[in-house]
Amino acid sequence: MAGQIKQMIDNIIETRSKGNETIAATTRTKLILKGVNPDKFSAKSEDDPLILDKLKQIIKEMGITIH
């Protein structure tokens, strides 16, 4: 299923920032530092299982819940 990575990234950013653009930018930077560049993925991007696993680990580390 294409686009799952983009959806997870968007959910992480939205959950962490709650609409605050400064926190959203900081979260994007943290994702990049952890090896996931949000700008590289779109709704049409193929889902890489390794990236999905990495995002799940990042979610755990950040202590957030994604729906």
mmCIF file as Biopython writes it, N, C-alpha, C and O atoms, coordinates in Angstrom:
data_model
#
loop_
_atom_site.group_PDB
_atom_site.id
_atom_site.type_symbol
_atom_site.label_atom_id
_atom_site.label_alt_id
_atom_site.label_comp_id
_atom_site.label_asym_id
_atom_site.label_entity_id
_atom_site.label_seq_id
_atom_site.pdbx_PDB_ins_code
_atom_site.Cartn_x
_atom_site.Cartn_y
_atom_site.Cartn_z
_atom_site.occupancy
_atom_site.B_iso_or_equiv
_atom_site.auth_seq_id
_atom_site.auth_asym_id
_atom_site.pdbx_PDB_model_num
ATOM 1   N N  . MET A ? 1  ? 0.846  -1.185 0.000  1.0 0.0 1  A 1 
ATOM 2   C CA . MET A ? 1  ? 0.000  0.000  0.000  1.0 0.0 1  A 1 
ATOM 3   C C  . MET A ? 1  ? 0.892  1.249  0.000  1.0 0.0 1  A 1 
ATOM 4   O O  . MET A ? 1  ? 1.659  1.467  0.938  1.0 0.0 1  A 1 
ATOM 5   N N  . ALA A ? 2  ? 0.793  2.033  -1.012 1.0 0.0 2  A 1 
ATOM 6   C CA . ALA A ? 2  ? 1.612  3.239  -1.123 1.0 0.0 2  A 1 
ATOM 7   C C  . ALA A ? 2  ? 1.074  4.345  -0.219 1.0 0.0 2  A 1 
ATOM 8   O O  . ALA A ? 2  ? -0.131 4.451  0.014  1.0 0.0 2  A 1 
ATOM 9   N N  . GLY A ? 3  ? 1.994  5.162  0.281  1.0 0.0 3  A 1 
ATOM 10  C CA . GLY A ? 3  ? 1.604  6.326  1.057  1.0 0.0 3  A 1 
ATOM 11  C C  . GLY A ? 3  ? 1.523  6.135  2.561  1.0 0.0 3  A 1 
ATOM 12  O O  . GLY A ? 3  ? 1.251  7.090  3.288  1.0 0.0 3  A 1 
ATOM 13  N N  . GLN A ? 4  ? 1.750  4.935  3.037  1.0 0.0 4  A 1 
ATOM 14  C CA . GLN A ? 4  ? 1.639  4.681  4.478  1.0 0.0 4  A 1 
ATOM 15  C C  . GLN A ? 4  ? 2.736  5.415  5.246  1.0 0.0 4  A 1 
ATOM 16  O O  . GLN A ? 4  ? 2.494  5.898  6.352  1.0 0.0 4  A 1 
ATOM 17  N N  . ILE A ? 5  ? 3.933  5.504  4.677  1.0 0.0 5  A 1 
ATOM 18  C CA . ILE A ? 5  ? 5.032  6.212  5.335  1.0 0.0 5  A 1 
ATOM 19  C C  . ILE A ? 5  ? 4.680  7.680  5.486  1.0 0.0 5  A 1 
ATOM 20  O O  . ILE A ? 5  ? 4.838  8.251  6.566  1.0 0.0 5  A 1 
ATOM 21  N N  . LYS A ? 6  ? 4.206  8.293  4.417  1.0 0.0 6  A 1 
ATOM 22  C CA . LYS A ? 6  ? 3.827  9.713  4.452  1.0 0.0 6  A 1 
ATOM 23  C C  . LYS A ? 6  ? 2.752  9.955  5.507  1.0 0.0 6  A 1 
ATOM 24  O O  . LYS A ? 6  ? 2.808  10.937 6.247  1.0 0.0 6  A 1 
ATOM 25  N N  . GLN A ? 7  ? 1.783  9.060  5.570  1.0 0.0 7  A 1 
ATOM 26  C CA . GLN A ? 7  ? 0.697  9.193  6.542  1.0 0.0 7  A 1 
ATOM 27  C C  . GLN A ? 7  ? 1.235  9.107  7.975  1.0 0.0 7  A 1 
ATOM 28  O O  . GLN A ? 7  ? 0.821  9.877  8.842  1.0 0.0 7  A 1 
ATOM 29  N N  . MET A ? 8  ? 2.153  8.173  8.220  1.0 0.0 8  A 1 
ATOM 30  C CA . MET A ? 8  ? 2.729  8.035  9.562  1.0 0.0 8  A 1 
ATOM 31  C C  . MET A ? 8  ? 3.532  9.277  9.933  1.0 0.0 8  A 1 
ATOM 32  O O  . MET A ? 8  ? 3.435  9.772  11.056 1.0 0.0 8  A 1 
ATOM 33  N N  . ILE A ? 9  ? 4.320  9.777  8.992  1.0 0.0 9  A 1 
ATOM 34  C CA . ILE A ? 9  ? 5.114  10.986 9.246  1.0 0.0 9  A 1 
ATOM 35  C C  . ILE A ? 9  ? 4.192  12.154 9.580  1.0 0.0 9  A 1 
ATOM 36  O O  . ILE A ? 9  ? 4.420  12.875 10.552 1.0 0.0 9  A 1 
ATOM 37  N N  . ASP A ? 10 ? 3.166  12.335 8.781  1.0 0.0 10 A 1 
ATOM 38  C CA . ASP A ? 10 ? 2.213  13.429 9.032  1.0 0.0 10 A 1 
ATOM 39  C C  . ASP A ? 10 ? 1.541  13.285 10.391 1.0 0.0 10 A 1 
ATOM 40  O O  . ASP A ? 10 ? 1.348  14.275 11.097 1.0 0.0 10 A 1 
ATOM 41  N N  . ASN A ? 11 ? 1.186  12.059 10.761 1.0 0.0 11 A 1 
ATOM 42  C CA . ASN A ? 11 ? 0.556  11.820 12.058 1.0 0.0 11 A 1 
ATOM 43  C C  . ASN A ? 11 ? 1.515  12.118 13.212 1.0 0.0 11 A 1 
ATOM 44  O O  . ASN A ? 11 ? 1.111  12.688 14.225 1.0 0.0 11 A 1 
ATOM 45  N N  . ILE A ? 12 ? 2.777  11.732 13.058 1.0 0.0 12 A 1 
ATOM 46  C CA . ILE A ? 12 ? 3.773  12.027 14.092 1.0 0.0 12 A 1 
ATOM 47  C C  . ILE A ? 12 ? 3.897  13.533 14.274 1.0 0.0 12 A 1 
ATOM 48  O O  . ILE A ? 12 ? 3.851  14.033 15.398 1.0 0.0 12 A 1 
ATOM 49  N N  . ILE A ? 13 ? 4.052  14.247 13.183 1.0 0.0 13 A 1 
ATOM 50  C CA . ILE A ? 13 ? 4.223  15.699 13.255 1.0 0.0 13 A 1 
ATOM 51  C C  . ILE A ? 13 ? 2.987  16.364 13.844 1.0 0.0 13 A 1 
ATOM 52  O O  . ILE A ? 13 ? 3.097  17.247 14.695 1.0 0.0 13 A 1 
ATOM 53  N N  . GLU A ? 14 ? 1.813  15.941 13.392 1.0 0.0 14 A 1 
ATOM 54  C CA . GLU A ? 14 ? 0.561  16.529 13.881 1.0 0.0 14 A 1 
ATOM 55  C C  . GLU A ? 14 ? 0.352  16.254 15.369 1.0 0.0 14 A 1 
ATOM 56  O O  . GLU A ? 14 ? -0.047 17.144 16.120 1.0 0.0 14 A 1 
ATOM 57  N N  . THR A ? 15 ? 0.623  15.021 15.789 1.0 0.0 15 A 1 
ATOM 58  C CA . THR A ? 15 ? 0.432  14.644 17.185 1.0 0.0 15 A 1 
ATOM 59  C C  . THR A ? 15 ? 1.377  15.410 18.098 1.0 0.0 15 A 1 
ATOM 60  O O  . THR A ? 15 ? 0.968  15.899 19.152 1.0 0.0 15 A 1 
ATOM 61  N N  . ARG A ? 16 ? 2.641  15.515 17.696 1.0 0.0 16 A 1 
ATOM 62  C CA . ARG A ? 16 ? 3.633  16.209 18.527 1.0 0.0 16 A 1 
ATOM 63  C C  . ARG A ? 16 ? 3.395  17.715 18.556 1.0 0.0 16 A 1 
ATOM 64  O O  . ARG A ? 16 ? 3.531  18.338 19.609 1.0 0.0 16 A 1 
ATOM 65  N N  . SER A ? 17 ? 3.045  18.306 17.423 1.0 0.0 17 A 1 
ATOM 66  C CA . SER A ? 17 ? 2.984  19.773 17.340 1.0 0.0 17 A 1 
ATOM 67  C C  . SER A ? 17 ? 1.653  20.355 17.794 1.0 0.0 17 A 1 
ATOM 68  O O  . SER A ? 17 ? 1.611  21.479 18.295 1.0 0.0 17 A 1 
ATOM 69  N N  . LYS A ? 18 ? 0.575  19.615 17.628 1.0 0.0 18 A 1 
ATOM 70  C CA . LYS A ? 18 ? -0.771 20.107 17.962 1.0 0.0 18 A 1 
ATOM 71  C C  . LYS A ? 18 ? -1.015 21.502 17.374 1.0 0.0 18 A 1 
ATOM 72  O O  . LYS A ? 18 ? -1.611 22.370 18.011 1.0 0.0 18 A 1 
ATOM 73  N N  . GLY A ? 19 ? -0.535 21.688 16.134 1.0 0.0 19 A 1 
ATOM 74  C CA . GLY A ? 19 ? -0.769 22.945 15.434 1.0 0.0 19 A 1 
ATOM 75  C C  . GLY A ? 19 ? 0.312  23.996 15.614 1.0 0.0 19 A 1 
ATOM 76  O O  . GLY A ? 19 ? 0.272  25.025 14.940 1.0 0.0 19 A 1 
ATOM 77  N N  . ASN A ? 20 ? 1.270  23.778 16.492 1.0 0.0 20 A 1 
ATOM 78  C CA . ASN A ? 20 ? 2.351  24.734 16.725 1.0 0.0 20 A 1 
ATOM 79  C C  . ASN A ? 20 ? 3.435  24.509 15.674 1.0 0.0 20 A 1 
ATOM 80  O O  . ASN A ? 20 ? 4.079  23.461 15.652 1.0 0.0 20 A 1 
ATOM 81  N N  . GLU A ? 21 ? 3.634  25.511 14.796 1.0 0.0 21 A 1 
ATOM 82  C CA . GLU A ? 21 ? 4.575  25.380 13.687 1.0 0.0 21 A 1 
ATOM 83  C C  . GLU A ? 21 ? 6.017  25.214 14.150 1.0 0.0 21 A 1 
ATOM 84  O O  . GLU A ? 21 ? 6.797  24.532 13.486 1.0 0.0 21 A 1 
ATOM 85  N N  . THR A ? 22 ? 6.384  25.816 15.264 1.0 0.0 22 A 1 
ATOM 86  C CA . THR A ? 22 ? 7.747  25.675 15.771 1.0 0.0 22 A 1 
ATOM 87  C C  . THR A ? 22 ? 8.023  24.231 16.173 1.0 0.0 22 A 1 
ATOM 88  O O  . THR A ? 22 ? 9.079  23.685 15.854 1.0 0.0 22 A 1 
ATOM 89  N N  . ILE A ? 23 ? 7.083  23.620 16.868 1.0 0.0 23 A 1 
ATOM 90  C CA . ILE A ? 23 ? 7.242  22.227 17.282 1.0 0.0 23 A 1 
ATOM 91  C C  . ILE A ? 23 ? 7.182  21.307 16.060 1.0 0.0 23 A 1 
ATOM 92  O O  . ILE A ? 23 ? 7.877  20.292 16.018 1.0 0.0 23 A 1 
ATOM 93  N N  . ALA A ? 24 ? 6.366  21.649 15.078 1.0 0.0 24 A 1 
ATOM 94  C CA . ALA A ? 24 ? 6.301  20.849 13.853 1.0 0.0 24 A 1 
ATOM 95  C C  . ALA A ? 24 ? 7.654  20.866 13.143 1.0 0.0 24 A 1 
ATOM 96  O O  . ALA A ? 24 ? 8.120  19.825 12.681 1.0 0.0 24 A 1 
ATOM 97  N N  . ALA A ? 25 ? 8.285  22.031 13.052 1.0 0.0 25 A 1 
ATOM 98  C CA . ALA A ? 25 ? 9.600  22.143 12.414 1.0 0.0 25 A 1 
ATOM 99  C C  . ALA A ? 25 ? 10.650 21.366 13.202 1.0 0.0 25 A 1 
ATOM 100 O O  . ALA A ? 25 ? 11.506 20.705 12.615 1.0 0.0 25 A 1 
ATOM 101 N N  . THR A ? 26 ? 10.586 21.444 14.521 1.0 0.0 26 A 1 
ATOM 102 C CA . THR A ? 26 ? 11.525 20.708 15.368 1.0 0.0 26 A 1 
ATOM 103 C C  . THR A ? 26 ? 11.332 19.201 15.192 1.0 0.0 26 A 1 
ATOM 104 O O  . THR A ? 26 ? 12.308 18.452 15.153 1.0 0.0 26 A 1 
ATOM 105 N N  . THR A ? 27 ? 10.101 18.765 15.088 1.0 0.0 27 A 1 
ATOM 106 C CA . THR A ? 27 ? 9.813  17.340 14.907 1.0 0.0 27 A 1 
ATOM 107 C C  . THR A ? 27 ? 10.327 16.860 13.555 1.0 0.0 27 A 1 
ATOM 108 O O  . THR A ? 27 ? 10.874 15.762 13.457 1.0 0.0 27 A 1 
ATOM 109 N N  . ARG A ? 28 ? 10.157 17.676 12.509 1.0 0.0 28 A 1 
ATOM 110 C CA . ARG A ? 28 ? 10.696 17.323 11.192 1.0 0.0 28 A 1 
ATOM 111 C C  . ARG A ? 28 ? 12.209 17.157 11.267 1.0 0.0 28 A 1 
ATOM 112 O O  . ARG A ? 28 ? 12.772 16.224 10.695 1.0 0.0 28 A 1 
ATOM 113 N N  . THR A ? 29 ? 12.863 18.080 11.985 1.0 0.0 29 A 1 
ATOM 114 C CA . THR A ? 29 ? 14.315 18.008 12.145 1.0 0.0 29 A 1 
ATOM 115 C C  . THR A ? 29 ? 14.721 16.738 12.890 1.0 0.0 29 A 1 
ATOM 116 O O  . THR A ? 29 ? 15.693 16.082 12.516 1.0 0.0 29 A 1 
ATOM 117 N N  . LYS A ? 30 ? 13.987 16.395 13.933 1.0 0.0 30 A 1 
ATOM 118 C CA . LYS A ? 30 ? 14.292 15.172 14.684 1.0 0.0 30 A 1 
ATOM 119 C C  . LYS A ? 30 ? 14.152 13.937 13.798 1.0 0.0 30 A 1 
ATOM 120 O O  . LYS A ? 30 ? 14.958 13.011 13.889 1.0 0.0 30 A 1 
ATOM 121 N N  . LEU A ? 31 ? 13.137 13.923 12.948 1.0 0.0 31 A 1 
ATOM 122 C CA . LEU A ? 31 ? 12.956 12.797 12.033 1.0 0.0 31 A 1 
ATOM 123 C C  . LEU A ? 31 ? 14.144 12.688 11.072 1.0 0.0 31 A 1 
ATOM 124 O O  . LEU A ? 31 ? 14.627 11.591 10.791 1.0 0.0 31 A 1 
ATOM 125 N N  . ILE A ? 32 ? 14.603 13.830 10.576 1.0 0.0 32 A 1 
ATOM 126 C CA . ILE A ? 32 ? 15.753 13.829 9.671  1.0 0.0 32 A 1 
ATOM 127 C C  . ILE A ? 32 ? 16.989 13.297 10.388 1.0 0.0 32 A 1 
ATOM 128 O O  . ILE A ? 32 ? 17.736 12.495 9.828  1.0 0.0 32 A 1 
ATOM 129 N N  . LEU A ? 33 ? 17.204 13.738 11.615 1.0 0.0 33 A 1 
ATOM 130 C CA . LEU A ? 33 ? 18.359 13.284 12.383 1.0 0.0 33 A 1 
ATOM 131 C C  . LEU A ? 33 ? 18.300 11.784 12.675 1.0 0.0 33 A 1 
ATOM 132 O O  . LEU A ? 33 ? 19.331 11.138 12.860 1.0 0.0 33 A 1 
ATOM 133 N N  . LYS A ? 34 ? 17.091 11.243 12.713 1.0 0.0 34 A 1 
ATOM 134 C CA . LYS A ? 34 ? 16.922 9.813  12.972 1.0 0.0 34 A 1 
ATOM 135 C C  . LYS A ? 34 ? 16.906 9.005  11.671 1.0 0.0 34 A 1 
ATOM 136 O O  . LYS A ? 34 ? 16.684 7.794  11.691 1.0 0.0 34 A 1 
ATOM 137 N N  . GLY A ? 35 ? 17.142 9.678  10.544 1.0 0.0 35 A 1 
ATOM 138 C CA . GLY A ? 35 ? 17.273 8.976  9.273  1.0 0.0 35 A 1 
ATOM 139 C C  . GLY A ? 35 ? 16.047 8.924  8.396  1.0 0.0 35 A 1 
ATOM 140 O O  . GLY A ? 35 ? 16.021 8.171  7.423  1.0 0.0 35 A 1 
ATOM 141 N N  . VAL A ? 36 ? 15.022 9.707  8.713  1.0 0.0 36 A 1 
ATOM 142 C CA . VAL A ? 36 ? 13.799 9.725  7.897  1.0 0.0 36 A 1 
ATOM 143 C C  . VAL A ? 36 ? 13.522 11.167 7.489  1.0 0.0 36 A 1 
ATOM 144 O O  . VAL A ? 36 ? 13.110 11.984 8.313  1.0 0.0 36 A 1 
ATOM 145 N N  . ASN A ? 37 ? 13.749 11.475 6.222  1.0 0.0 37 A 1 
ATOM 146 C CA . ASN A ? 37 ? 13.503 12.826 5.725  1.0 0.0 37 A 1 
ATOM 147 C C  . ASN A ? 37 ? 12.047 12.929 5.249  1.0 0.0 37 A 1 
ATOM 148 O O  . ASN A ? 37 ? 11.688 12.312 4.246  1.0 0.0 37 A 1 
ATOM 149 N N  . PRO A ? 38 ? 11.214 13.691 5.945  1.0 0.0 38 A 1 
ATOM 150 C CA . PRO A ? 38 ? 9.796  13.795 5.575  1.0 0.0 38 A 1 
ATOM 151 C C  . PRO A ? 38 ? 9.571  14.305 4.154  1.0 0.0 38 A 1 
ATOM 152 O O  . PRO A ? 38 ? 8.554  13.986 3.538  1.0 0.0 38 A 1 
ATOM 153 N N  . ASP A ? 39 ? 10.508 15.094 3.628  1.0 0.0 39 A 1 
ATOM 154 C CA . ASP A ? 39 ? 10.347 15.657 2.288  1.0 0.0 39 A 1 
ATOM 155 C C  . ASP A ? 39 ? 10.557 14.630 1.174  1.0 0.0 39 A 1 
ATOM 156 O O  . ASP A ? 39 ? 10.200 14.886 0.024  1.0 0.0 39 A 1 
ATOM 157 N N  . LYS A ? 40 ? 11.123 13.491 1.498  1.0 0.0 40 A 1 
ATOM 158 C CA . LYS A ? 40 ? 11.391 12.460 0.494  1.0 0.0 40 A 1 
ATOM 159 C C  . LYS A ? 40 ? 10.185 11.574 0.214  1.0 0.0 40 A 1 
ATOM 160 O O  . LYS A ? 40 ? 10.210 10.776 -0.722 1.0 0.0 40 A 1 
ATOM 161 N N  . PHE A ? 41 ? 9.134  11.705 1.011  1.0 0.0 41 A 1 
ATOM 162 C CA . PHE A ? 41 ? 7.999  10.798 0.888  1.0 0.0 41 A 1 
ATOM 163 C C  . PHE A ? 41 ? 6.733  11.565 0.514  1.0 0.0 41 A 1 
ATOM 164 O O  . PHE A ? 41 ? 6.474  12.664 1.005  1.0 0.0 41 A 1 
ATOM 165 N N  . SER A ? 42 ? 5.953  10.941 -0.376 1.0 0.0 42 A 1 
ATOM 166 C CA . SER A ? 42 ? 4.676  11.524 -0.776 1.0 0.0 42 A 1 
ATOM 167 C C  . SER A ? 42 ? 3.603  10.444 -0.643 1.0 0.0 42 A 1 
ATOM 168 O O  . SER A ? 42 ? 3.883  9.310  -0.256 1.0 0.0 42 A 1 
ATOM 169 N N  . ALA A ? 43 ? 2.387  10.820 -0.969 1.0 0.0 43 A 1 
ATOM 170 C CA . ALA A ? 43 ? 1.277  9.866  -0.886 1.0 0.0 43 A 1 
ATOM 171 C C  . ALA A ? 43 ? 1.446  8.735  -1.900 1.0 0.0 43 A 1 
ATOM 172 O O  . ALA A ? 43 ? 0.810  7.689  -1.768 1.0 0.0 43 A 1 
ATOM 173 N N  . LYS A ? 44 ? 2.291  8.933  -2.907 1.0 0.0 44 A 1 
ATOM 174 C CA . LYS A ? 44 ? 2.502  7.915  -3.932 1.0 0.0 44 A 1 
ATOM 175 C C  . LYS A ? 44 ? 3.785  7.115  -3.721 1.0 0.0 44 A 1 
ATOM 176 O O  . LYS A ? 44 ? 4.096  6.226  -4.513 1.0 0.0 44 A 1 
ATOM 177 N N  . SER A ? 45 ? 4.526  7.421  -2.668 1.0 0.0 45 A 1 
ATOM 178 C CA . SER A ? 45 ? 5.773  6.711  -2.386 1.0 0.0 45 A 1 
ATOM 179 C C  . SER A ? 45 ? 5.488  5.268  -1.986 1.0 0.0 45 A 1 
ATOM 180 O O  . SER A ? 45 ? 4.559  4.986  -1.229 1.0 0.0 45 A 1 
ATOM 181 N N  . GLU A ? 46 ? 6.312  4.359  -2.512 1.0 0.0 46 A 1 
ATOM 182 C CA . GLU A ? 46 ? 6.195  2.953  -2.118 1.0 0.0 46 A 1 
ATOM 183 C C  . GLU A ? 46 ? 6.589  2.810  -0.652 1.0 0.0 46 A 1 
ATOM 184 O O  . GLU A ? 46 ? 7.488  3.502  -0.174 1.0 0.0 46 A 1 
ATOM 185 N N  . ASP A ? 47 ? 5.925  1.927  0.045  1.0 0.0 47 A 1 
ATOM 186 C CA . ASP A ? 47 ? 6.186  1.717  1.467  1.0 0.0 47 A 1 
ATOM 187 C C  . ASP A ? 47 ? 7.325  0.727  1.658  1.0 0.0 47 A 1 
ATOM 188 O O  . ASP A ? 47 ? 7.233  -0.433 1.255  1.0 0.0 47 A 1 
ATOM 189 N N  . ASP A ? 48 ? 8.389  1.198  2.272  1.0 0.0 48 A 1 
ATOM 190 C CA . ASP A ? 48 ? 9.562  0.382  2.571  1.0 0.0 48 A 1 
ATOM 191 C C  . ASP A ? 48 ? 9.408  -0.158 3.994  1.0 0.0 48 A 1 
ATOM 192 O O  . ASP A ? 48 ? 9.294  0.628  4.935  1.0 0.0 48 A 1 
ATOM 193 N N  . PRO A ? 49 ? 9.402  -1.476 4.169  1.0 0.0 49 A 1 
ATOM 194 C CA . PRO A ? 49 ? 9.230  -2.052 5.505  1.0 0.0 49 A 1 
ATOM 195 C C  . PRO A ? 49 ? 10.280 -1.571 6.506  1.0 0.0 49 A 1 
ATOM 196 O O  . PRO A ? 49 ? 9.979  -1.431 7.691  1.0 0.0 49 A 1 
ATOM 197 N N  . LEU A ? 50 ? 11.500 -1.318 6.052  1.0 0.0 50 A 1 
ATOM 198 C CA . LEU A ? 50 ? 12.552 -0.841 6.957  1.0 0.0 50 A 1 
ATOM 199 C C  . LEU A ? 50 ? 12.230 0.563  7.480  1.0 0.0 50 A 1 
ATOM 200 O O  . LEU A ? 50 ? 12.447 0.851  8.657  1.0 0.0 50 A 1 
ATOM 201 N N  . ILE A ? 51 ? 11.718 1.424  6.620  1.0 0.0 51 A 1 
ATOM 202 C CA . ILE A ? 51 ? 11.345 2.782  7.037  1.0 0.0 51 A 1 
ATOM 203 C C  . ILE A ? 51 ? 10.147 2.725  7.972  1.0 0.0 51 A 1 
ATOM 204 O O  . ILE A ? 51 ? 10.094 3.460  8.958  1.0 0.0 51 A 1 
ATOM 205 N N  . LEU A ? 52 ? 9.183  1.858  7.671  1.0 0.0 52 A 1 
ATOM 206 C CA . LEU A ? 52 ? 8.017  1.714  8.544  1.0 0.0 52 A 1 
ATOM 207 C C  . LEU A ? 52 ? 8.439  1.263  9.934  1.0 0.0 52 A 1 
ATOM 208 O O  . LEU A ? 52 ? 7.937  1.778  10.933 1.0 0.0 52 A 1 
ATOM 209 N N  . ASP A ? 53 ? 9.364  0.299  10.004 1.0 0.0 53 A 1 
ATOM 210 C CA . ASP A ? 53 ? 9.865  -0.159 11.301 1.0 0.0 53 A 1 
ATOM 211 C C  . ASP A ? 53 ? 10.590 0.960  12.032 1.0 0.0 53 A 1 
ATOM 212 O O  . ASP A ? 53 ? 10.446 1.113  13.245 1.0 0.0 53 A 1 
ATOM 213 N N  . LYS A ? 54 ? 11.369 1.740  11.293 1.0 0.0 54 A 1 
ATOM 214 C CA . LYS A ? 54 ? 12.098 2.853  11.895 1.0 0.0 54 A 1 
ATOM 215 C C  . LYS A ? 54 ? 11.117 3.885  12.465 1.0 0.0 54 A 1 
ATOM 216 O O  . LYS A ? 54 ? 11.335 4.418  13.554 1.0 0.0 54 A 1 
ATOM 217 N N  . LEU A ? 55 ? 10.040 4.164  11.727 1.0 0.0 55 A 1 
ATOM 218 C CA . LEU A ? 55 ? 9.032  5.112  12.205 1.0 0.0 55 A 1 
ATOM 219 C C  . LEU A ? 55 ? 8.322  4.590  13.456 1.0 0.0 55 A 1 
ATOM 220 O O  . LEU A ? 55 ? 8.028  5.358  14.372 1.0 0.0 55 A 1 
ATOM 221 N N  . LYS A ? 56 ? 8.051  3.299  13.491 1.0 0.0 56 A 1 
ATOM 222 C CA . LYS A ? 56 ? 7.417  2.718  14.679 1.0 0.0 56 A 1 
ATOM 223 C C  . LYS A ? 56 ? 8.332  2.857  15.891 1.0 0.0 56 A 1 
ATOM 224 O O  . LYS A ? 56 ? 7.864  3.126  16.997 1.0 0.0 56 A 1 
ATOM 225 N N  . GLN A ? 57 ? 9.630  2.675  15.686 1.0 0.0 57 A 1 
ATOM 226 C CA . GLN A ? 57 ? 10.593 2.842  16.771 1.0 0.0 57 A 1 
ATOM 227 C C  . GLN A ? 57 ? 10.643 4.299  17.232 1.0 0.0 57 A 1 
ATOM 228 O O  . GLN A ? 57 ? 10.711 4.573  18.430 1.0 0.0 57 A 1 
ATOM 229 N N  . ILE A ? 58 ? 10.608 5.231  16.279 1.0 0.0 58 A 1 
ATOM 230 C CA . ILE A ? 58 ? 10.622 6.660  16.606 1.0 0.0 58 A 1 
ATOM 231 C C  . ILE A ? 58 ? 9.381  7.029  17.415 1.0 0.0 58 A 1 
ATOM 232 O O  . ILE A ? 58 ? 9.462  7.806  18.367 1.0 0.0 58 A 1 
ATOM 233 N N  . ILE A ? 59 ? 8.241  6.472  17.037 1.0 0.0 59 A 1 
ATOM 234 C CA . ILE A ? 59 ? 6.995  6.728  17.766 1.0 0.0 59 A 1 
ATOM 235 C C  . ILE A ? 59 ? 7.133  6.272  19.216 1.0 0.0 59 A 1 
ATOM 236 O O  . ILE A ? 59 ? 6.714  6.975  20.136 1.0 0.0 59 A 1 
ATOM 237 N N  . LYS A ? 60 ? 7.719  5.099  19.415 1.0 0.0 60 A 1 
ATOM 238 C CA . LYS A ? 60 ? 7.940  4.596  20.778 1.0 0.0 60 A 1 
ATOM 239 C C  . LYS A ? 60 ? 8.871  5.525  21.551 1.0 0.0 60 A 1 
ATOM 240 O O  . LYS A ? 60 ? 8.602  5.869  22.702 1.0 0.0 60 A 1 
ATOM 241 N N  . GLU A ? 61 ? 9.962  5.927  20.911 1.0 0.0 61 A 1 
ATOM 242 C CA . GLU A ? 61 ? 10.935 6.799  21.565 1.0 0.0 61 A 1 
ATOM 243 C C  . GLU A ? 61 ? 10.335 8.143  21.960 1.0 0.0 61 A 1 
ATOM 244 O O  . GLU A ? 61 ? 10.670 8.696  23.008 1.0 0.0 61 A 1 
ATOM 245 N N  . MET A ? 62 ? 9.445  8.668  21.114 1.0 0.0 62 A 1 
ATOM 246 C CA . MET A ? 62 ? 8.817  9.953  21.390 1.0 0.0 62 A 1 
ATOM 247 C C  . MET A ? 62 ? 7.691  9.829  22.408 1.0 0.0 62 A 1 
ATOM 248 O O  . MET A ? 62 ? 7.229  10.832 22.952 1.0 0.0 62 A 1 
ATOM 249 N N  . GLY A ? 63 ? 7.250  8.607  22.666 1.0 0.0 63 A 1 
ATOM 250 C CA . GLY A ? 63 ? 6.187  8.385  23.648 1.0 0.0 63 A 1 
ATOM 251 C C  . GLY A ? 63 ? 4.844  8.896  23.211 1.0 0.0 63 A 1 
ATOM 252 O O  . GLY A ? 63 ? 4.068  9.393  24.027 1.0 0.0 63 A 1 
ATOM 253 N N  . ILE A ? 64 ? 4.554  8.779  21.908 1.0 0.0 64 A 1 
ATOM 254 C CA . ILE A ? 64 ? 3.266  9.250  21.401 1.0 0.0 64 A 1 
ATOM 255 C C  . ILE A ? 64 ? 2.445  8.072  20.889 1.0 0.0 64 A 1 
ATOM 256 O O  . ILE A ? 64 ? 2.976  6.988  20.646 1.0 0.0 64 A 1 
ATOM 257 N N  . THR A ? 65 ? 1.155  8.299  20.732 1.0 0.0 65 A 1 
ATOM 258 C CA . THR A ? 65 ? 0.252  7.303  20.209 1.0 0.0 65 A 1 
ATOM 259 C C  . THR A ? 65 ? -0.311 7.813  18.892 1.0 0.0 65 A 1 
ATOM 260 O O  . THR A ? 65 ? -0.851 8.917  18.815 1.0 0.0 65 A 1 
ATOM 261 N N  . ILE A ? 66 ? -0.178 6.999  17.868 1.0 0.0 66 A 1 
ATOM 262 C CA . ILE A ? 66 ? -0.671 7.354  16.528 1.0 0.0 66 A 1 
ATOM 263 C C  . ILE A ? 66 ? -1.900 6.518  16.239 1.0 0.0 66 A 1 
ATOM 264 O O  . ILE A ? 66 ? -1.931 5.318  16.513 1.0 0.0 66 A 1 
ATOM 265 N N  . HIS A ? 67 ? -2.905 7.159  15.688 1.0 0.0 67 A 1 
ATOM 266 C CA . HIS A ? 67 ? -4.158 6.445  15.353 1.0 0.0 67 A 1 
ATOM 267 C C  . HIS A ? 67 ? -4.141 6.035  13.912 1.0 0.0 67 A 1 
ATOM 268 O O  . HIS A ? 67 ? -5.096 5.426  13.432 1.0 0.0 67 A 1 
#
